[in-house]
């Protein structure tokens, strides 16, 4: 377990966070020193990008008077806040700040990378991976699917009285995206998560009934 603070916000990095990034980064197929180094660079890029995402949530929540902390765990992270009740507009802003800051990071790298002409291949790989993860992770989180940021933002807009709309949106989007991704790529990873999100929303919908 790794613990540190950044901008006064406690951060905890759980072991499965590293394991997940190592596996996604291609560790199982790394059969050379160069491939192993690229896996390590992928892990570093993922760590930086996801930490920036969660800092967007945590720093914005702190602006509204909350006590914030960050946990990086398997397949992502969680920015926790306590000590204050956020209004729906505030909750929307806090949630949106994560992907927006992460997209900002990706844009900074995108505009800077063409000017870094003397980079060695591994350095170029790191910055390209950092940019790619930032864009892909942020856009994935903006899908209107609970518990992703987009689903949380939709819930903040519609409110608890219209939670059934949010849950049905989650179910439909998760099924369509998960099924479409599987038919296009044959990969099970994203469809498994989409199926889990749809099932959780379905269970919550039954409780609402």
C-alpha positions as CSV (number, residue, x, y, z in Angstrom):
1,X,0.0,0.0,0.0
2,X,1.4,3.4,-1.0
3,X,0.3,6.5,0.8
4,X,1.3,10.1,0.2
5,X,-0.3,13.6,0.0
6,X,-0.5,16.0,-2.9
7,X,-1.8,19.6,-2.5
8,X,-2.7,18.6,1.0
9,X,-5.0,15.8,-0.1
10,X,-4.3,12.3,1.2
11,X,-3.8,9.7,-1.5
12,X,-3.8,5.9,-1.1
13,X,-2.7,3.6,-3.9
14,X,-3.9,0.0,-3.5
15,X,-1.9,-3.0,-4.8
16,X,-4.6,-4.0,-7.3
17,X,-4.3,-0.6,-9.0
18,X,-0.7,-1.4,-10.0
19,X,-1.6,-5.0,-10.9
20,X,-4.5,-3.8,-13.2
21,X,-2.3,-1.3,-15.0
22,X,0.5,-3.9,-15.5
23,X,-2.0,-6.3,-17.1
24,X,-3.6,-3.7,-19.3
25,X,-0.1,-2.5,-20.3
26,X,0.7,-5.9,-21.8
27,X,2.9,-7.4,-19.1
28,X,1.8,-11.0,-20.1
29,X,3.2,-10.5,-23.6
30,X,6.3,-8.6,-22.6
31,X,9.1,-10.9,-23.8
32,X,12.0,-8.4,-24.0
33,X,13.6,-5.6,-22.0
34,X,12.1,-3.0,-24.3
35,X,8.6,-4.5,-23.9
36,X,9.0,-4.6,-20.1
37,X,10.1,-0.9,-20.1
38,X,7.1,0.0,-22.2
39,X,4.8,-1.7,-19.7
40,X,6.4,0.2,-16.9
41,X,6.0,3.5,-18.8
42,X,2.3,2.6,-19.4
43,X,1.8,2.1,-15.7
44,X,3.5,5.4,-14.9
45,X,1.3,7.2,-17.6
46,X,-1.8,5.6,-16.2
47,X,-0.9,6.5,-12.7
48,X,-0.3,10.2,-13.6
49,X,-3.5,10.5,-15.7
50,X,-5.9,8.8,-13.3
51,X,-4.4,10.8,-10.3
52,X,-5.0,14.0,-12.2
53,X,-8.6,12.9,-12.9
54,X,-9.2,12.2,-9.2
55,X,-7.5,15.5,-8.2
56,X,-10.0,17.3,-10.3
57,X,-12.8,15.8,-8.1
58,X,-11.0,16.3,-4.8
59,X,-9.7,19.8,-5.3
60,X,-13.1,21.0,-6.5
61,X,-14.9,19.4,-3.6
62,X,-12.4,21.1,-1.3
63,X,-13.3,24.4,-2.8
64,X,-16.9,23.8,-1.6
65,X,-15.6,23.2,1.9
66,X,-15.4,19.4,1.9
67,X,-12.6,17.2,3.3
68,X,-11.2,15.3,0.4
69,X,-9.1,12.1,-0.1
70,X,-8.2,9.9,-3.0
71,X,-8.0,6.1,-3.3
72,X,-6.6,4.6,-6.5
73,X,-7.9,1.0,-6.8
74,X,-8.4,-1.7,-9.4
75,X,-9.6,-0.2,-12.8
76,X,-9.6,3.4,-11.6
77,X,-9.9,5.6,-8.6
78,X,-12.2,7.2,-6.1
79,X,-12.2,10.7,-4.8
80,X,-14.0,10.8,-1.4
81,X,-15.3,13.9,0.4
82,X,-17.0,14.5,3.7
83,X,-17.9,17.3,6.1
84,X,-20.3,19.1,3.9
85,X,-23.5,18.4,1.9
86,X,-23.1,19.3,-1.7
87,X,-26.1,20.7,-3.6
88,X,-27.0,19.2,-7.0
89,X,-25.2,21.9,-8.9
90,X,-22.1,21.6,-6.7
91,X,-22.2,17.8,-7.1
92,X,-22.4,18.2,-10.9
93,X,-19.4,20.5,-10.9
94,X,-17.3,18.3,-8.6
95,X,-18.1,15.3,-10.8
96,X,-17.4,17.1,-14.1
97,X,-14.1,18.5,-12.8
98,X,-12.4,15.1,-12.9
99,X,-12.8,14.3,-16.7
100,X,-12.4,17.9,-17.6
101,X,-9.0,18.2,-15.9
102,X,-7.9,14.9,-17.4
103,X,-8.9,16.1,-20.9
104,X,-7.0,19.2,-20.2
105,X,-3.9,17.1,-19.4
106,X,-4.4,15.3,-22.7
107,X,-4.7,18.5,-24.6
108,X,-1.5,19.9,-23.0
109,X,0.4,16.8,-24.1
110,X,-1.2,16.9,-27.6
111,X,-0.1,20.5,-28.2
112,X,3.3,20.1,-26.7
113,X,4.3,16.7,-28.2
114,X,4.9,18.0,-31.8
115,X,7.5,20.5,-30.4
116,X,9.5,17.9,-28.6
117,X,11.4,16.8,-31.6
118,X,14.5,15.3,-29.9
119,X,12.6,12.8,-27.7
120,X,13.9,9.2,-27.6
121,X,11.4,6.5,-28.6
122,X,10.5,5.4,-25.1
123,X,9.9,9.1,-24.0
124,X,7.7,9.5,-27.1
125,X,5.8,6.3,-26.1
126,X,5.3,7.6,-22.6
127,X,3.8,11.0,-23.7
128,X,1.7,9.4,-26.4
129,X,0.4,6.9,-23.9
130,X,-0.3,9.6,-21.3
131,X,-2.3,11.6,-23.9
132,X,-4.2,8.5,-25.1
133,X,-5.1,7.3,-21.6
134,X,-6.2,10.8,-20.6
135,X,-8.6,11.2,-23.5
136,X,-9.9,7.6,-23.5
137,X,-10.4,7.4,-19.7
138,X,-12.1,10.8,-19.5
139,X,-14.5,10.1,-22.4
140,X,-15.3,6.6,-21.0
141,X,-16.2,8.2,-17.7
142,X,-18.5,10.7,-19.4
143,X,-20.8,8.0,-20.6
144,X,-24.2,8.4,-19.0
145,X,-23.9,5.2,-17.0
146,X,-23.8,4.8,-13.2
147,X,-21.5,4.7,-11.4
148,X,-19.3,6.5,-14.0
149,X,-19.0,10.3,-13.9
150,X,-21.4,10.8,-16.7
151,X,-24.1,8.8,-14.8
152,X,-23.4,10.8,-11.7
153,X,-23.7,14.0,-13.7
154,X,-27.0,12.9,-15.2
155,X,-28.3,12.0,-11.7
156,X,-27.2,15.5,-10.4
157,X,-29.2,17.1,-13.3
158,X,-32.3,15.0,-13.0
159,X,-32.3,14.6,-9.2
160,X,-33.6,11.8,-7.0
161,X,-37.2,12.1,-8.1
162,X,-36.2,11.1,-11.6
163,X,-33.7,8.4,-10.6
164,X,-35.7,5.8,-12.7
165,X,-34.7,7.8,-15.8
166,X,-31.1,7.7,-14.8
167,X,-31.2,4.0,-14.1
168,X,-33.0,3.1,-17.4
169,X,-30.4,5.3,-19.2
170,X,-27.7,3.3,-17.5
171,X,-29.2,0.0,-18.5
172,X,-29.8,0.9,-22.1
173,X,-26.5,2.6,-22.7
174,X,-24.5,-0.2,-20.9
175,X,-26.2,-2.9,-22.9
176,X,-25.8,-1.1,-26.3
177,X,-22.2,-0.1,-25.7
178,X,-21.1,-3.4,-24.2
179,X,-22.8,-5.5,-26.9
180,X,-21.6,-3.2,-29.7
181,X,-18.0,-3.3,-28.4
182,X,-18.0,-7.1,-28.2
183,X,-19.3,-7.5,-31.7
184,X,-16.7,-5.1,-33.0
185,X,-13.7,-6.4,-31.1
186,X,-14.5,-9.7,-29.6
187,X,-13.1,-8.5,-26.3
188,X,-14.8,-9.4,-23.0
189,X,-13.3,-6.8,-20.7
190,X,-15.5,-3.7,-21.4
191,X,-18.7,-5.8,-21.9
192,X,-18.2,-7.4,-18.5
193,X,-18.0,-4.0,-16.8
194,X,-21.0,-2.7,-18.9
195,X,-22.9,-5.9,-17.9
196,X,-22.1,-5.3,-14.2
197,X,-23.2,-1.7,-14.4
198,X,-26.5,-2.7,-16.1
199,X,-27.1,-5.3,-13.5
200,X,-26.5,-2.9,-10.6
201,X,-28.8,-0.4,-12.2
202,X,-31.5,-3.1,-12.7
203,X,-31.3,-4.1,-9.0
204,X,-31.6,-0.5,-8.0
205,X,-34.6,-0.1,-10.3
206,X,-36.3,-3.0,-8.6
207,X,-35.8,-1.4,-5.2
208,X,-37.3,1.9,-6.5
209,X,-40.4,0.0,-7.6
